[in-house]
């Protein structure tokens, strides 16, 4: 899971990454291409994508439509990922854009974002409170934890198990994990790890059934430990162009902020530890406690949040959780008004190290 470049996290910042409330495509493109080069050390952005992918791969892209309409995956980011995959020789018919719930995906408009030839896939039709049907899931790939929804009999396998989606076990052989920078009432933060755990398995409501019962600290790492998930997620992207620092996962406008930064990594634990730090810094600047210390309030009602799922994932060998062992590089792109898309090779704007 840590991948080719363990504990390396790249943060790419640009003050013009937003045009109003939308990602600004030319800047997003420049940010992505610079970030991929810095992550891999490749001489150009095309070669950077070829580090991870090759012709014949079937590649999934896990998007996030949850916090509609304020904070969801961006079409500009999705398109740039697809362009990168095509540069690596991946056919459009071998690219699959995925989210767990079909209705949520359609409501966000994401079906219209995929260019012709790119496939879409889902594990379930829509959200439901029980989530124990295994239609769309693989009965041979699951994890077990000895708890269920209140009142359920945990001696029954469907209650104590969460099964991986057929999308990840049977359809694709590599995954691009496209997450968002968000606070979460139960998990503390919802970043790349939770985008995988709660997007790729069923029976997830048992991880935080009410404000007093919260098992996200163990549920998230256990889900990602399923080999089909752990081994296929090769590239993790955390879209922090805008972020949510309180009241998540449903985005509340008063807690959104423009962060103008995109993060890339092969290690989801290192990426999430970096994102957790960013959210805590924003909360402190807003006069709030860090997520792990925050008491319940009218916007965030869970009694005890569990961002320690990141630490536990690290201790299980899924990545690096200690900040002093994470190789983090943050760069700010210069003005890209002179940037000319379509040149071959496409130039990456110069970068200046800011920390």
Order of alpha helices (4+ residues) and beta strands (2+ residues): beta-beta-beta-alpha-alpha-beta-alpha-beta-alpha-beta-beta-alpha-beta-beta-beta-alpha-alpha-alpha-beta-beta-alpha-alpha-beta-beta
